[in-house]
Structure formats: structure tokens, C-alpha cells
């Protein structure tokens, strides 16, 4: 429901009561000036706002990249290939010869993990 400022002031307890059902918009002429919401909706809004203010993944990576460049790693960090577990797509020469339905890896066929 919408209220003008004068009627919201006169019927304040009614405005407060109705916020449990839905937000109550308050207007000055045709311009919205305030909205009264329930405490639950306000808490949801606060959580949403706090979540939006957290840096996203792109910002975090940009900061990390800037720090690496500052430390002299302009070309990135050399990562050795992973060799600690069996990868059937790479280590099994016949992996791509079989139909996709037969490709489920059998745990008994995997070589033991390296320390």
C-alpha cells in the first residue's frame, strides 16, 4: 500500500502494522520518499547489501596479479604438471576409443597414489 506523508503520520500505528504483510511506501506528492519494511525484510536487505560489497572473483584475481607483478613475477608462476593421480583421459591411450557409456573409471584399475 502507498501513503502520503500526512496520512502516514496520522495513521502511523496502522502503517507499522501493515509492514508485517508488505512494505509500505510513503510519498511526498508523486515522489517516493520512504518505505517501511518488516524487520525480516530489512535483515534480508542488509545481508544482500553486505554480500554485494564483497569483492568478486575478478577483483580478487586482479589484486593477486598486481601483487605478483610487484614481486617480479611478470610472466606468472611456473606450475609443474600434476602427476599425483591417474587421469584416464591422458594416461589411458584407449580412453577415447570406447563409447562414453563405457568410460566410467573403475577404481580398481587406477594405479596407487603417489605420496
N, C-alpha and C positions, 0 to 999 in steps of 0.2 A: 504494500500500500504506500501511497505517497501522501505527504503532509506539507502544508506551507508552514513557515516558522511560527506564525501566530497560533495556529491550531495545535501544533506540536507542543508549544509552551502551555497552552490551556489544558491539553489532554495528555500531559507527559506520562502519567501512570499507564494510560492506555497504549501509548506508543511503546513503552518499555514492555508491557505485557505481550504485545503483538510481535516483538522481536524474537520470541521463542518459536514462532511459526515461520516467519520470513523476515528478511531485512526490511527496515522501514526507511524510505528515502525522504529527506526533508529538503524542500525547495524554497528559494527566495525568488519570487515571481516565477519565471520559467527556468531558472538556473539551479541545478542541484548543488547544495552546499554541505550536506552531511548525510550519512547513512548510519542508522543504529542497527547493530547486529548482535546476535546472541554470543555469549562467552565462548561457546564451542566453535562457532564460525570465526570469531576473532582469533582464537588459538590456531585454527587451521590456516588462516591467513598469515599469522606470524611464522609458522613452520614453513609455509610456501615461500615467504619472503626471505627467510634465513637460507633456505635451500638455493634460491636464485642468486644470493650474494656469494655463495661458494664459487671458487674458480672452477671453470670447466676443464676438461682434459686437455684441450688445445692450449689453454693458458698455462697449465702446469708444464706441458712439454716445451712450450716456448721459453719459460723460465729455466728449465733444466738445460735446454740447448744453449741459452745465453751463458749460463754458469759454466758449461763445458768449454765453450769458446773462450771465455775469460781465463780458464785454466790451461788453455793451449791445445785443446782437442778439436781443432777446426774441422778435421776430416772425420770426426766421430770416434767411437771406441771400437777397437777390433774385437769382435766376438768369435771365439773358436766354434767350429761346428759341433753340434750336440752329438755325443757318442755314448751316452749312458743308458740308452734303451733301444730295443728293437723297433724299427719303423718299417712295417710291411710294404709301404708304398715305395720305399727306397731300397730296402735291404732284400726284398723278395723279387727276383727277376721275373717271376711268372705272375705277379700280382695283377697286372693289367690284362693278362690273357684270360682270366676267369671272369664269368659273369658277376655282376655286382652282388647278386644274392648269395654267391658262394664266397665272398671276400671277408666274411666275418672272421676276425682273427681268433685263433684257438690259443688260449693262454698256455697250453702245454707245448705248443710249437715255438714259443718265444724263447730266445736264449736267456740265460740268467743275467740279472742286472749287474752292472759293474759297480764296484764301490766308489 
